[in-house]
Amino acid sequence: MRTPEEVRWVLSEEATAQRTGAVTGLNYKEPRTPVQLAMEEAAAVQDMVAAGAGAGAGGFDGAREALAAAYDKAGLVDAANFIRAA
């Protein structure tokens, strides 16, 4: 059985790019903006919760602050505040 971290990696865009690069020989990646990076961080936190490993103990409750911080970095302050208040 795979760990939540392994599940996250297998489903990630990075793993897809690595597999595609191995087949095509092309490994070019477009530069990402800080907002894109923050949204990817938020998605990673959500993926880890869905895979069974929250950011620390407690599932979503343990990941709530990490998720809110990622949304803050992305400029989605209302979403971050909602997550903190829920």
C-alpha positions in Angstrom: 0.0 0.0 0.0 1.3 3.5 -0.9 1.8 6.2 1.7 -0.2 9.5 1.3 3.0 11.2 0.1 3.5 8.6 -2.6 -0.1 8.9 -3.7 0.3 12.7 -3.9 3.4 12.3 -6.0 1.9 9.8 -8.4 -1.1 12.2 -9.0 1.0 15.3 -9.2 1.7 17.5 -12.3 5.5 17.0 -11.6 5.2 13.2 -11.9 3.2 13.6 -15.1 5.8 16.0 -16.5 8.6 13.6 -15.5 6.8 10.7 -17.3 6.2 12.8 -20.4 9.8 14.0 -20.5 11.0 10.4 -20.3 8.9 9.5 -23.4 9.4 12.7 -25.5 12.8 13.8 -24.3 11.4 17.3 -23.6 11.7 18.6 -20.1 10.8 22.3 -20.6 8.5 23.8 -17.9 6.9 27.2 -18.1 7.9 29.5 -15.3 5.2 29.9 -12.7 4.0 33.0 -11.0 3.9 33.3 -7.2 0.1 33.0 -7.3 0.4 29.8 -9.3 2.9 28.4 -6.8 0.7 29.3 -3.8 -2.3 27.7 -5.5 -0.2 24.6 -6.1 0.8 24.6 -2.4 -2.9 24.8 -1.5 -3.7 21.9 -3.8 -0.9 19.9 -2.3 -2.3 20.4 1.2 -5.8 19.4 0.0 -4.4 16.3 -1.8 -2.5 15.2 1.3 -5.7 15.5 3.4 -7.6 13.5 0.7 -4.9 10.9 0.6 -5.1 10.4 4.4 -2.4 12.6 5.8 -3.2 16.0 7.0 -0.5 18.6 7.5 0.1 17.2 11.0 -2.4 15.3 13.0 -6.1 15.7 12.7 -6.8 15.5 8.9 -8.4 18.7 7.7 -8.3 20.4 11.1 -4.6 19.8 11.1 -4.2 21.2 7.6 -6.5 24.2 8.0 -3.8 26.8 8.8 -1.5 25.6 6.1 -4.3 25.8 3.6 -5.3 29.2 4.7 -1.7 30.4 4.6 -1.4 29.2 1.0 -4.6 31.1 0.0 -3.2 34.2 1.8 -0.1 33.9 -0.4 -2.2 33.6 -3.5 -4.1 36.8 -2.6 -7.3 35.0 -1.8 -7.7 36.6 1.7 -11.5 36.0 1.8 -11.1 32.3 1.1 -8.3 32.1 3.8 -10.5 33.8 6.3 -13.4 31.5 5.5 -11.1 28.4 6.1 -9.9 29.8 9.4 -13.4 30.5 10.6 -14.9 27.2 9.5 
